[in-house]
Amino acid sequence: MSENPNLTDIDEEMEDTMEGKYLIFRIGDEEYGIAIRHVNDIIGIQKITELPDMPDYVKGVINLRGKVIPVIDIRLRFELEEREYNERTCIVNVSIRDTAVGLIVDSVSEVISMSPEQLSPPPKIQKATGSRFISGLGKVGEDVKIILDIGRLLFEEELEMISESIVD
């Protein structure tokens, strides 16, 4: 066996350890989860520079360690009432189709593991805008966590519009 492990093997091992793990965060009274493999890091709320001609849920951009990251407010994306940010408000930096995007959430709770048996498909709801973001429901004890499909938070054209606006 070689002394220098193959980087692909290391990536696969890391992927295996992240399988079934979800970052749980709160928006209002509901708890949501996203697969931990999409999460780059979590930071506190900070100064956001507004961009012109963006949808209302795109709050602007932040400078994260020298990189400009677009930031969207999940409350507004879900067409919920806007609320003032506080010390619990966080920005979850995620990768959506290879683009770093900050998601503003009310608070972050924990990272939990859920087996495939704990997950069920989302309910079939007609004409519900927010339901298109849901990939499933996670049953944890007596609670239900709404599992989001990160790839559906932004349409391809929305992601392109945001990416083009922040080209260095």
C-alpha positions as CSV (number, residue, x, y, z in Angstrom):
1,M,0.0,0.0,0.0
2,S,1.3,3.4,-0.9
3,E,2.2,6.0,1.8
4,N,0.4,8.7,-0.1
5,P,-3.3,7.9,-0.2
6,N,-5.1,8.6,-3.4
7,L,-7.1,11.9,-3.2
8,T,-10.1,10.3,-4.9
9,D,-10.2,7.6,-2.1
10,I,-10.1,10.4,0.5
11,D,-12.9,12.3,-1.2
12,E,-15.0,9.0,-1.3
13,E,-14.3,8.4,2.4
14,M,-15.4,11.9,3.3
15,E,-18.5,11.5,1.1
16,D,-19.3,8.3,2.9
17,T,-19.0,10.0,6.4
18,M,-21.4,12.7,5.2
19,E,-24.0,10.3,3.8
20,G,-27.3,10.6,5.7
21,K,-26.2,13.8,7.7
22,Y,-28.3,16.9,7.5
23,L,-27.8,20.5,8.8
24,I,-31.0,21.5,10.6
25,F,-32.0,25.1,10.7
26,R,-35.1,27.1,11.6
27,I,-37.3,29.4,9.6
28,G,-40.1,30.7,11.8
29,D,-41.6,27.7,13.7
30,E,-40.4,25.1,11.1
31,E,-37.2,23.1,11.0
32,Y,-35.6,22.4,7.7
33,G,-32.6,20.2,6.7
34,I,-30.1,20.3,3.9
35,A,-27.7,17.5,3.1
36,I,-24.4,18.4,4.9
37,R,-22.4,17.6,1.8
38,H,-23.7,20.9,0.3
39,V,-22.6,23.0,3.3
40,N,-19.3,24.8,3.0
41,D,-19.6,26.7,6.3
42,I,-21.8,28.7,8.6
43,I,-21.2,32.3,9.6
44,G,-23.0,35.0,11.5
45,I,-24.9,37.7,9.7
46,Q,-22.7,40.4,8.4
47,K,-22.8,43.5,6.2
48,I,-24.6,42.7,2.9
49,T,-24.0,44.9,-0.2
50,E,-27.2,45.2,-2.1
51,L,-27.3,44.7,-5.9
52,P,-29.6,46.5,-8.3
53,D,-32.3,44.7,-10.3
54,M,-32.4,41.5,-8.2
55,P,-35.4,39.6,-7.0
56,D,-36.4,40.7,-3.4
57,Y,-35.1,37.4,-1.9
58,V,-31.6,38.1,-3.2
59,K,-30.3,40.4,-0.5
60,G,-27.0,41.1,-2.2
61,V,-23.4,39.9,-1.7
62,I,-20.9,39.5,1.1
63,N,-17.1,39.3,1.1
64,L,-16.3,35.9,2.6
65,R,-12.5,35.5,3.0
66,G,-11.9,37.5,-0.2
67,K,-14.6,35.8,-2.3
68,V,-17.8,37.6,-3.3
69,I,-20.8,35.4,-2.4
70,P,-24.4,36.1,-3.3
71,V,-26.8,35.9,-0.4
72,I,-30.5,34.9,-0.5
73,D,-33.0,35.2,2.3
74,I,-34.8,31.8,2.7
75,R,-37.8,33.5,4.4
76,L,-38.4,35.7,1.3
77,R,-37.6,32.8,-1.1
78,F,-40.4,30.8,0.6
79,E,-42.7,33.9,0.4
80,L,-42.8,34.3,4.2
81,E,-42.9,37.6,6.1
82,E,-39.5,39.3,6.3
83,R,-38.1,39.7,9.8
84,E,-35.3,41.7,11.3
85,Y,-32.0,39.9,11.6
86,N,-30.7,39.2,15.1
87,E,-27.8,37.5,16.9
88,R,-29.2,34.0,16.0
89,T,-29.5,34.8,12.3
90,C,-26.9,32.9,10.3
91,I,-25.7,32.6,6.7
92,V,-25.2,29.0,5.6
93,N,-22.7,29.0,2.8
94,V,-23.7,26.2,0.4
95,S,-22.8,25.0,-3.1
96,I,-25.6,25.1,-5.6
97,R,-24.5,23.7,-9.0
98,D,-20.8,24.6,-8.2
99,T,-21.7,28.1,-7.2
100,A,-21.2,29.3,-3.6
101,V,-24.4,30.9,-2.3
102,G,-25.2,32.2,1.2
103,L,-28.6,31.2,2.7
104,I,-29.9,33.5,5.4
105,V,-31.8,31.4,8.0
106,D,-33.3,32.4,11.4
107,S,-31.0,30.0,13.3
108,V,-29.0,26.8,12.9
109,S,-29.8,24.0,15.3
110,E,-27.7,20.9,14.8
111,V,-26.3,18.3,12.4
112,I,-28.3,15.0,12.6
113,S,-28.1,11.6,10.9
114,M,-31.2,10.2,9.2
115,S,-31.4,6.7,7.7
116,P,-33.3,6.2,4.4
117,E,-36.1,4.6,6.4
118,Q,-36.6,7.9,8.3
119,L,-37.1,9.8,5.0
120,S,-40.3,9.9,3.0
121,P,-41.3,11.7,-0.2
122,P,-42.9,15.2,0.1
123,P,-46.7,15.3,-0.1
124,K,-48.2,16.0,-3.5
125,I,-49.6,19.6,-3.1
126,Q,-51.0,21.3,-6.2
127,K,-50.0,24.9,-6.9
128,A,-47.9,25.2,-3.7
129,T,-44.8,27.4,-4.7
130,G,-42.7,26.3,-1.7
131,S,-43.3,22.6,-2.2
132,R,-41.0,22.6,-5.2
133,F,-38.1,23.2,-2.9
134,I,-38.8,20.1,-0.8
135,S,-37.1,16.8,-1.5
136,G,-38.6,14.9,1.4
137,L,-39.7,14.7,5.0
138,G,-37.5,13.4,7.8
139,K,-39.0,11.7,10.8
140,V,-36.9,12.3,14.0
141,G,-38.7,11.0,17.1
142,E,-42.0,12.9,17.2
143,D,-40.7,15.7,15.0
144,V,-40.7,16.1,11.2
145,K,-37.9,18.0,9.5
146,I,-38.5,19.4,6.0
147,I,-35.6,18.3,3.8
148,L,-34.8,20.8,1.1
149,D,-33.5,20.2,-2.4
150,I,-30.7,22.7,-2.6
151,G,-30.6,22.5,-6.4
152,R,-34.2,23.8,-6.6
153,L,-33.7,26.9,-4.4
154,L,-32.7,28.8,-7.5
155,F,-33.7,28.2,-11.1
156,E,-30.8,27.9,-13.6
157,E,-31.6,31.4,-15.0
158,E,-31.7,32.9,-11.5
159,L,-28.4,31.4,-10.6
160,E,-26.9,32.7,-13.9
161,M,-28.3,36.2,-13.3
162,I,-26.8,36.3,-9.8
163,S,-23.5,34.8,-10.9
164,E,-23.2,37.3,-13.8
165,S,-23.8,40.2,-11.5
166,I,-20.9,39.3,-9.3
167,V,-18.2,38.5,-11.9
168,D,-15.0,40.1,-10.7
